[in-house]
Amino acid sequence: MKSNNSFFIMLLTIRCLTLVCVSQDFDFFYLVQQWPGSFCNIQRNCCYPTTGKPAADFGIHGLWPNYNNGSHPSNCDPDNPYDESKISDLIILMQNNWPTLACPSGNGTKFWAHEWNKHGTCSESVLSQHQYFKAALDGKKAVDLLQTLEKADIKPNGTSYSLNQIRKAIEDAVGFPPGIQCTVAPSGNRQLYQVYVCVDTSGKKFIRCPLMPKEKCGPSIEFPSF
């Protein structure tokens, strides 16, 4: 009996160590926010959440663990799936700051579950499920991209702005250069789509990005209305 118990304890220990190693094995986070006007322009069939049309503001896409070599872990712990009861106090904030625009319309649950299951579980040794979503919300609040850009007279009204001007405004607010992704609008213009800032493995401190995402932006990009 003692031998069998020792064997099962060993198996459990190996399994736990494996999960911890997987969940800790990342170098930094990307905090990614997207502009809803651009998302709807390229999707052409975006749907507003069942809770109503989101505000004209950047929305969180995700908080993604990444490696310095450009790859990333994913789906690290199927035994710890998204559980909305663990973030019940954050739901209103999530609806306002992390809305879904996918079709068919939803209340955000499917989107948030995807983000936790694919990305959040890979940081669970550092951040609990509640801490993970709270870290993303806190990061968005700290950056406040729309206010930052509007202070630099960069407004979502269909005007085109210098990519360098946009980058500098965000860098001045964050302290480090952001990654900026663009997409092609129906007009054929490049448009501001997603902004990446990097966060350390605690989920609390902005850092210089070890590498930037592929941007595909020209020197001048459009900031569409929403």
C-alpha positions in Angstrom: 0.0 0.0 0.0 2.8 2.4 0.9 4.5 1.7 -2.4 1.3 2.4 -4.3 0.8 5.7 -2.4 4.3 6.7 -3.2 3.8 6.0 -6.9 0.6 8.1 -7.1 2.2 11.0 -5.1 5.1 10.9 -7.6 2.7 11.1 -10.5 0.8 14.0 -9.0 4.1 15.8 -8.3 5.3 15.4 -11.9 2.0 16.6 -13.2 1.9 19.6 -11.0 5.5 20.5 -11.8 4.7 20.2 -15.5 1.8 22.6 -15.3 3.8 25.1 -13.3 6.7 25.0 -15.8 4.3 25.5 -18.7 2.4 28.3 -17.1 5.6 30.1 -16.0 7.4 29.7 -19.2 7.0 33.1 -20.9 9.0 36.3 -21.0 6.5 39.1 -21.2 2.9 40.0 -22.0 1.5 41.9 -25.0 -1.4 44.0 -23.9 -3.3 44.4 -27.2 -6.1 47.0 -27.7 -8.1 47.4 -30.9 -10.1 50.3 -32.4 -13.7 49.2 -33.0 -14.2 51.4 -36.1 -11.3 49.6 -37.9 -12.5 46.2 -36.8 -16.0 46.9 -38.2 -14.5 48.3 -41.4 -12.6 45.2 -42.2 -15.1 42.6 -40.9 -18.1 44.4 -42.5 -20.3 42.2 -40.5 -19.3 43.1 -37.0 -22.1 42.8 -34.4 -22.6 44.9 -31.4 -22.8 43.1 -28.0 -26.2 42.2 -26.7 -25.5 44.7 -24.0 -25.5 47.5 -26.6 -23.1 49.4 -28.9 -19.7 49.9 -27.2 -18.4 53.4 -26.6 -16.2 54.9 -29.2 -13.0 53.8 -27.4 -10.2 51.2 -27.8 -11.3 47.8 -26.5 -9.0 45.2 -25.0 -8.2 42.3 -27.4 -6.1 40.4 -25.0 -3.2 40.0 -22.6 -0.9 37.5 -24.2 2.1 35.8 -22.8 4.9 35.7 -25.3 8.5 34.5 -25.7 11.3 36.8 -26.7 11.9 34.8 -29.8 8.4 35.7 -31.2 6.6 32.5 -30.4 4.0 32.1 -27.6 2.5 29.4 -25.4 -1.2 28.6 -25.7 -3.9 26.5 -24.1 -1.6 25.6 -21.2 -4.1 24.1 -18.7 -7.4 22.6 -19.9 -8.1 21.6 -16.3 -8.6 25.3 -15.3 -11.2 26.6 -17.8 -12.8 30.1 -17.7 -15.1 30.5 -14.8 -17.2 33.6 -14.8 -18.0 33.3 -11.1 -14.3 34.1 -10.4 -14.6 37.5 -12.0 -18.2 38.4 -11.2 -17.1 41.7 -9.7 -15.4 42.6 -13.0 -18.2 41.9 -15.5 -19.4 45.5 -15.9 -15.9 46.7 -16.4 -15.3 43.9 -18.9 -18.4 44.8 -20.8 -17.3 48.4 -21.0 -13.6 47.8 -21.8 -13.4 44.4 -23.3 -16.5 44.1 -25.6 -17.0 41.6 -28.3 -17.7 42.7 -31.8 -17.9 39.2 -33.3 -21.1 37.8 -34.9 -23.5 36.6 -33.9 -24.0 39.1 -31.0 -23.0 38.0 -27.6 -22.5 39.3 -24.1 -18.7 38.8 -24.1 -18.5 35.5 -22.3 -17.4 33.5 -25.3 -14.7 36.1 -26.1 -13.4 36.2 -22.5 -13.4 32.4 -22.2 -11.3 32.1 -25.4 -8.8 34.6 -24.1 -8.4 32.9 -20.7 -8.3 29.4 -22.0 -5.8 30.2 -24.8 -3.7 32.8 -23.2 -4.5 33.3 -19.5 -3.9 29.7 -18.5 -0.3 30.2 -19.6 0.3 32.7 -16.9 -1.7 31.1 -14.1 1.3 30.4 -11.9 1.7 34.2 -11.7 -1.8 35.5 -12.1 -5.1 33.9 -10.9 -8.0 34.1 -13.3 -9.3 37.2 -11.5 -5.8 38.8 -11.4 -5.3 38.1 -15.1 -8.5 40.0 -16.2 -7.9 42.7 -13.6 -4.3 43.2 -14.9 -5.6 43.7 -18.5 -8.3 46.2 -17.3 -5.7 48.1 -15.2 -3.3 48.2 -18.1 -6.0 49.7 -20.4 -6.8 52.3 -17.8 -3.2 53.2 -17.3 -2.6 53.8 -21.0 -6.0 55.3 -21.9 -5.1 55.3 -25.6 -8.0 57.4 -26.8 -7.4 60.2 -24.3 -3.7 60.0 -25.1 -4.2 60.4 -28.8 -6.8 63.1 -28.5 -4.4 65.1 -26.3 -2.0 65.0 -29.2 -4.8 66.2 -31.5 -5.2 62.8 -33.1 -8.9 62.1 -33.3 -11.1 59.3 -34.7 -12.8 61.3 -37.4 -11.6 59.7 -40.6 -8.5 61.9 -40.8 -5.1 60.5 -41.7 -2.2 61.1 -39.3 1.5 60.4 -39.4 2.4 57.0 -38.0 5.3 58.6 -36.2 3.0 61.1 -34.6 0.7 58.4 -33.3 3.7 56.3 -32.1 5.2 59.3 -30.3 2.0 60.2 -28.5 1.6 56.7 -27.1 5.3 56.4 -26.2 5.1 59.7 -24.3 2.3 58.2 -22.2 3.6 54.7 -21.7 7.4 55.4 -21.6 8.2 52.9 -24.4 7.5 52.7 -28.1 4.3 50.8 -28.9 3.6 48.3 -31.7 1.0 49.5 -34.1 -0.9 47.3 -36.5 -2.8 48.6 -39.5 -5.3 47.1 -41.8 -6.8 48.2 -45.2 -10.0 50.1 -45.1 -12.7 49.7 -47.8 -11.4 53.1 -49.1 -8.0 51.4 -49.7 -6.3 53.5 -47.0 -4.3 52.0 -44.2 -6.1 52.5 -40.9 -5.1 52.3 -37.3 -6.3 48.9 -36.0 -4.4 47.5 -33.0 -1.9 48.9 -30.5 0.5 46.7 -28.6 2.3 47.7 -25.4 4.5 45.3 -23.4 4.1 44.3 -19.8 6.4 42.4 -17.5 5.6 38.9 -16.3 3.9 40.3 -13.1 1.3 41.9 -15.4 1.8 45.2 -13.6 4.7 47.1 -15.2 5.1 48.5 -18.7 8.4 47.5 -20.3 10.2 48.0 -23.6 8.9 45.4 -26.0 11.5 42.7 -26.7 10.2 42.6 -30.2 7.4 44.3 -32.1 4.5 42.7 -34.0 4.4 43.0 -37.8 2.8 46.3 -38.5 2.1 46.7 -42.2 1.5 50.4 -41.8 2.5 53.2 -44.2 3.9 56.6 -43.1 0.3 58.0 -42.9 -2.6 56.1 -41.5 -6.3 56.8 -41.1 -8.1 56.9 -37.8 -11.7 56.0 -38.7 -14.8 57.0 -36.7 -16.9 54.5 -34.9 
